[in-house]
Amino acid sequence: MTRITHGTSGEPNPLRALDLDQLRRRTSMKWRTYPDDVLPLWVAEMDVPLAEPVVRALTDALALGDTGYPAGTAYAEALADFAEKRWGWTGLDVARTAIVPDVMLGVVEMLKLVTGPGDAVVVNPPVYPPFFQFVAHMDRLVLQAPLGADLRIDFGALEESFRQAVAGGRRAAFLLCSPHNPTGTLHTTEELSAVARLAEEYGVRVVADEIHAPLVVGDTDFVPYLSVPGGGRGLSLMSASKAWNLAGLKAALAIAGPESASDLALLPEEVSHGPSHLGIIAHTAALRDGTDWLDAVLAGLDENRRLLAELLAEHLPAVAYRPGDATYLAWLDCRALGLGDDPADVFLHRGRVALNSGLPFGTGGAGHVRLNLATSPEVITEGVRRMAAALD
């Protein structure tokens, strides 16, 4: 499978389009959680204007008063076309999809289909904190199979967790984060095939959160889990929300592999009432007509990754940073700074820069922070300056 090479769209870099005064007019979580003297580099919102095709689609819908309930398969069709053009994946069958309110609520519904109360769900920490929160809230046991020192799947740990998860004949699931948040790790075909083999051997069902799939900023290809040998028993959640900054326009798709279509068919009909009709319109427009804008973002993110590495080497050389091949998130190992388990707290209170604490990401998160790269080079430069100042 091959993807379109990014950075050739000719569009200006959206990450350079807005200044701080414009951004501080926003009322979303990123810009309202902290006082104005704090530079927010935390939650996964991008500092970009919306792609013009998305704005146009929403404006047209509002002009028509097209604000009713969602219907049809336009979103799934747009994602299938995007997947074929971008990743060379022709296996996304629109008939094996369902709209869900967002990826995490979709994850919950998929886990309900393949596990029951008290069953185990395996995760790979450090990982997106809602994996722990949502799974625990639905009365499932979270089992951790930590990533290896190279920030990739540790298959010894994964197999041991699978063994524990199915002990006593219970059902079990593996909640796969692909690409991985917060590390930006992009799983390979070989790794995902190995996951599928282990899952088959132990009878574990795989549910893949693939929300960051379009955000491949390196030279490695994104591989859909359902496309690998043995992946057909899996269930996937995808959305345009992260790649096009549409978190406030709720909509996502659940996708079943050929061997899990019967599971998806059991999804309660009322789940499809949750997505926003305007959200579906926006996501569909992004996938169909927003790829030039996305390519410009990806080119900007490539520049920002290099910039961050240079700034850290100059101002905070003790911070270890291994740029990932996907997402717009940077996972920084700050343990050598001697700031304790929660360096984000020090950076916030001494440097007035907000980063995500590594602690909620589970095992491997202590002493780490997550930094959002989806902003201007100027903001990243100021963020690192403030982090360094916090050590004075």
Helices and strands as residue ranges (DSSP letters): G 14-16, H 20-23, H 29-32, E 39-40, H 52-64, H 74-87, G 94-96, E 97-100, H 103-114, E 120-123, H 130-137, E 141-144, H 155-165, G 167-169, E 172-177, H 189-202, E 205-209, G 225-227, G 231-233, E 235-238, E 252-256, G 258-260, H 261-264, G 269-273, H 277-289, H 291-315, E 320-321, E 329-333, G 335-337, H 343-351, E 353-354, E 356-357, G 359-361, E 368-372, H 377-389
